Amino acid sequence: MNTLDDLIDEGVEGRAVLVRSDLNVPLDGTTITDDGRIRASLPTIQELSGAGALVVITAHLGRPKGGPEEKYSLAPVADRLSDLLGAPVRLVEFGAKHLPNMAAGDVVLLENIRFDPRETSKNDDDRAAFARELAALVGDDAAFVSDGFGVVHRKQASVYDVAQILPAYAGGLVLSEVEVLRRLTEKPERPYAVVLGGSKVSDKLAVIEALLPKVDALLVGGGMCFTFLAAQGYGVGDSLLESDQIGTCRKLLESGKIMLPTDVVVADDFSAEATTQTVDADAIPDGWKGLDIGPASVAAFAEVLAGAKTVFWNGPMGVFELAPFAEGTRGVAQAIVDGTAFSVVGGGDSAAAVRTLGLPEDGFSHVSTGGGASLEYLEGKTLPGVAVLENT
């Protein structure tokens, strides 16, 4: 695929470059609580700006329902981008037909691209029409840079269709993500350990089935572990349980590669003030719910991770947002940091946990910006936003 370096070599001074970034950050009102995705997007923006391009960024925030919604405005993102770039980033109003006057190196951010329902339409013609409008906005001599890895698994106008209209290039972030994931799927150095957490087995079933033949150990924590424990015949109290997945989990356990918690932290309520206790995984009391893996499980997982040469981690081990249930995630993450493996954090809640719990991002080989995209790649699915770059 054509890359950002190729575009820079061709020359961008005075040219408009449409950049699709992933700036879908969590907000508390208008306050950004985790700017990791914004910071990950900076290198491509800075390189283009420094080369004299007129940088026009498209991005989404949340899931607006068919039109503008103030709570999903990218205004806080524009402000944060301005702070990080040390230069003003103007927010272009939704539906604008013309760009503001721009000089070489200027950066503007288009208002939430999902305010237009055609962005996510299942109708190819609707998406293509919207993509043509985006291309017209930046002009005939423009280029397109795809740098939002968190959205490349979606066939959307600003990700897929516009890449068929403008000369298209992979940004540094997308390129690095694909290279890392290829390393995990093609010839991973062994032993290869995968740590999976999160709430539901059903959400991770496809990736579990895809990875089991390829890995040496699959360590399971989070809410999803209780369905596996139930498949072993254990009672799980009021813990999260997908009864319809018990049979599937029982079959998956036959691989002999899945490692489950041996102890869990349980609580009488889902709150930071709940009464808690640590119990064996086969002795969860009725009326109590498991909200984290216990210290013995952390130690056992850490022993496996210490000997691994390749590690992929996706999903927290417990409800890390609440202090009493954060130590499982912290302990497993720290074990990955302390090891010598090529280690990849699979975006989403895992990346948020790294930052929330104060773990060093540079302690991991790679912290992904795309949880869903990473998982779909590892499942063996075609990512439309990557495929279109490979075919241009």
Secondary structure, DSSP 4 states (H G I P E B T S, - for coil): --BHHHHHHH--TT-EEEEE------EETTEES--HHHHHHHHHHHHHHHTT-EEEEE---S---SS--GGG-SHHHHHHHHHHHTS-EEEEPTT-SSPPP--TT-EEEES-GGGSGGGG-S-HHHHHHHHHHHHHHH-TT-EEEE--GGGTTS--IIIIIGGGTS-EEE-HHHHHHHHHHHHHHSS--SSEEEEE-SS-HHHHHHHHHHHTTT-SEEEE-STTHHHHHHHTT---TTS---GGGHHHHHHHHTTS-EE--SEEEEESSSSTTS-EEEEETT-PPTT-EEEEE-HHHHHHHHHHHHT-SEEEEES-SS-TTSGGG-HHHHHHHHHHHHS-SEEEE-SHHHHHHHHHTT--GGGSSEE-S-HHHHHHHHTT---HHHHHHHT-
